[in-house]
């Protein structure tokens, strides 16, 4: 049995052309392409966001791989304007060598190692692994044996969405727009938000500001 931390990986190469693509699409509406300069994109996109004209942000997209537990993956795939590819427990046979002949679980961020709660959780994962492999050994297929897999089983999800949907995603999952997100969701989305905003100017700055505000209130 393996226990790992949740993580994310940005898959889309960030080239610096993302804002210029949005600017070109946006200026098509006004036929103001002649105003495009080497450094005009940042200001143009900033004004789009301030005016709430976020439809133009749909002209750039981003792909991110989430390594998380199944419970969090169920929340990820609720974002219906995104595209998803997810590791399949129906077809993946974790008794095979390429999976290390073991199950991998995501460590719950809210349980401290050594506490009773953590030990109860860890024992439950050990039991799940024992019964999963026992079912395979008895002739069950992976899609049958997966019925004993818990929410903590590791899964990989690739999410692709345009910048407008990523803004919606971060507002909900990192910046508390509709209330606190699940702790294991914030474990992924808050660092991802800061990483993305550091790579892509302007688009996520207001969300970062709000996220930083609530984090400072939480940890004065």
Phi, psi and omega in degrees: 000138179238140177239125182230165174274151174292154181201169177227159176217123176284123184264333183281124175296130178264113189256344185098353180270355187299313181291325179295325177294318178296317180299315181299316179296316182294320181288343174299326180298322186257358185051050179242032181301336181292347180269000179288129176231180181298333184235022183272342188296316184301312181294321180297313181292322177302318179291324177302314182293318179298325181274355181076016181270064190276355179301328181292339179289348179287354182272002170229147183224168185216138175246133181227137173261125176259130169250109191210182176270169184296326179299315179291324179299328178295329177283323179301313187285000174285346179280092194287345179269014177246166175249144186228147168227129186228141173307131187259118175285349177287323185253337180282124177256106188283001174275356181278159184300324185294345175256008180075013181055038181205163173269147177244131182241150177272127180292125178292128184292338186267000176250127178272131180304138179096344179278164178300318182301316180295318180296320177299315179297313182299319178297322179295323179292321176300315179298319180298318180295316180302312184287326177299310181290327177296321178294319177297316180298331181277358178109000177291148174278162177305323181290338175275317183291334183294350181296344178260001181284135182272173177301333184283354179300138180292139172221158177242130182231125172261123181245127177239128180207159175283167186298328180296317179290325176297323175299313178301316180300311182291326176301318183280319191262350181228331189252009172063030182298325179244020182112169183300140174276171176300139182306323180283339172287315179296329176304326180271313194281327181294309176299323179296318178303312181295323179293313181296317181295332177287337180266329184241107183296151166074313194302323186244010186299318182292328179287320177300318179301316180292319180296318178297324180297311182288331177291324178290328177289326180287323182234070184295000000 
